[in-house]
Amino acid sequence: MSETVLILGGTREAVAIAKELTGQHPDWRIITSLAGRTAEPEPVAGEARIGGFGGIAGLADFLRGERVTRLIDATHPYARRISANAKEAAALAGVQLDVRVRPSWAPQRGDDWREVASEADAAAAIPPGGRVFLALGRQHLKPFAERDDVFFVVRMVDPPASPLPLAGHAIVTGKPGPASEEERLLRDHAITHIVCRNSGGDGAYGKIEAARTLSIPVIMIARPG
C-alpha cells in the first residue's frame, strides 16, 4: 500500500531517513521539509519542501491537503516549537507521528564541561577576556551581545547577510569537520572556551573531541526538559 510521508528535517538523520524510505519503498511519496536557513541545503532523496507551514493549523492543513499518512519529526533536538507544533498538527489531522530524537552526548574522561540551562546562562559563565568559539546559530547570539569583554569566533554555514550583534568577533564559514580540523581551528584562533548545545550525533562531535585533546572547557547548554 502506497504512503505519503512528511519528514520534518534539517538534520543528517532526516537525510538518512529519506534515503532509506525511498530505497525501501520506491512507490511511496517521501517529502522532506526544510526551514530554508541555509543557502545550499544537503540534497535529500524524494521531494524537498522549503519554508515554514504557518504554525499548527498550517501544518495540519498541509497534512490533510497532501494526504500525508505518516509524519516523522527528525528535527534538531533543540527545535522545541517545531516538535510541539508537529505533535498538535498530527493529532488534528489524524496522522501517525514518529519522533526520532538523537541521543545526547555524554562527557568522557578528559572532558571539562560546565553545563548551563540557557544561552543567557552560557553568556554569564564566560570569564572576562575569554576567546570563545560560539557554535550556535545566528538566532541564538543575542544573549552574548553585552559581553564586550569577550572575543567570539562564530561558525556559520553561510556568510551573514547583516552584521552580527557582537562587539569583538570573527566569522568562520562552513560546516563542522572532523576532530583534526576542529583542533586546528581552535588552535589558530587561540580559543579558551567553547559554547555549544548538546546536539548529539556524529556531525558536530569533532569540536568536543578537539576540546578534550586541547583541554579546553566546554560551556554546554543542556537539552530542553
N, C-alpha and C positions, 0 to 999 in steps of 0.2 A: 504494500500500500504506500503510495507516494505521500510525502510530507513536505511542509514548508517550515523551515527552521530559521528563526532570527537569533543571531548571536550578537550580544552587546559586547563589542570588542575593544581594540586599542591596546591589547597585550599580546605577548608571544603565545600565551596559552590559547587565545582566541584564534590566532592564525593556525595553530596546530589542530584545533578542533575542526575548523572549516576544511582543512586539508583532509583530515581523517573521514569526515562525513561525506564529502564529495567523492572520495575514493571508494568508500564502502557502499554508498547509495547514489549512484550516478543519476537516478531518476528523481531524486529529491531536489527541491529548490532550497539552496543554502544562501542566506543573506547575512552579511556581517555589517553591523552598524559601527561607524567611526565618528568621533566627535569633530574631526577636521582641524585639530590643533596643530598638526604638523603638515608642512608643505608637501612632503613626499612620503606618505604612509607606506608601510610594508605591504606588498601585494598580498591579496587573500584569494583563496580558491572560491569559486562560486561568484556571487554578486557582492558588491560593496555599496553601502549607502553612507553618504557623508552628511553630517549635520544632526542637530537635535530633533526631538519629536514634539516639543511644546508641552512638556510636563506629563503627568499621569494620563490625563484624558487624551492627549495627542498620541501617546504610545498605545493606549488601548484601542484608539481608532485605527492606528496602523495595523495592529494585530488582527483586528476584525476585517479591515479592508483588504489586506493581503492574504487573508485566510491562513494565518500562521497557526500551526498546530503545536509548536514547541518553542519556548523562549529560553535561551541559555544566557545567563549572566556570567560573562567571563571578563568583567571589567577589573580595573585596578582595585586592590583591597581597600584603598582609601576613598574610593568613589562612593561615598555613603548615600548621597542623594540619588544617584542613578540607580543604585541597588534597591533603595526604598521605593522609588517610582516603579521599578520593574516588578516588584512584589505586588504592589497595588494594581498596576495595569493588567498583569496576568490574571489576577483574581476577577477584575472587572470583565475581561474578555473571555474568561473561562479557558485559559491556555495553560498548559503544563509549564511550570518553571523549574529549570535545572540550574542551580547555583554552583559555580566552580570557583573555589577560593584557594589560591596557592598558599602553602604553609609558610608561616613566619620563619625568619632566620632565628637561630639560637646562638648565643655567644659561645665561642670556642676558647680553648686555652690560649692565652696571649692577647685576647681581645680586651679593649678598655672602653666599655660602653657606659654612657651616662644617659639613662632612659628618662625621657620627659613626656608630658602628655600632649603638648601642642607646639605649634610654631612659635607662639609668644614665649612659652617656657624655654624653648631652644634658644631664642634670641637672648633671653636673660641669662642663660647658662654659659654664654661665650665670655671668656675672660678678656679684659681690656688688652688691646694690642695684638689680638689674635689674627692669624691669616687663615680664613675659613673656606673650605671647599663646600659650597652650597649646592647640594644635589637635590634640588626641588624645582618644581615647575614655576613658571613666571607668576602664576596666580597665587603663589604662597610666599612671595617675597616681602610683602608689606610689613609684617612684624619686625623685619630686620632693618627697616629704613632708618630708625633712630640710632642705630649703632654706628655712629660716625667715628668711633674709636677702633673699629674693626675693618680689615680689608677682606673683601669677599671675592672668591673666584667662583663664578656661576656657570654651570654647564646647561646649555640649551641645545635642543635638536636643531632648531633653525635660528638664524640671527634675529634679534628682536626688532620689531617694527617701530618701536619708540624707546626712549631712554628708560633704563631701569630705575626704580625708586631707591637706589642705594648710593651712598656717598662715594667711598673708595671701592672700586671693583674692577674686575677683568672678566671677560666672557670667553669661554671656550665652547665651540660648537661641535655637535656630533653626538653619537650615542655612546653609552658606556662600553668599555672594552674589557679585555682580559686583565688579570691582576698585574701582569708585567707592564702593560700600557698605563694602567691606573697608577702604579707605583712611580712611573716616570713623570706623570702629570703632577703628582703630589710633591715629588722632589723638585721639579722645575719651578713650581710656584711657592716653594718653602711653606707648605701647608702645615699648620699646627693643630687644626681641628677639622673634623668633617661633621656636617649636619645633614642628616638624611632621614627617611622614613623606613620602617621595617617592611619593605615591599615584598620580600621573599622572592623565590625563583632564582634562576641562574643568571639572567641577563644583566643585572646590576650588582651582582655579588663581588665582582672584581675589586671594587673600591674597598670593600670590607676586608678582603684578603690582603690588599695592599696596606691598609691601615694597620693590620696585625703585624705585618712584616716590618713596618716602619715605626711601630709603637706610637701611632697617632690616635688620640682619643676620638671616639665617635659619639656625638650627641644624637641619640636615636629617638625619634618621635614614635611613640608606641602606636599600635593599631587602635582604631576607634573601638570602644566597647560595644 
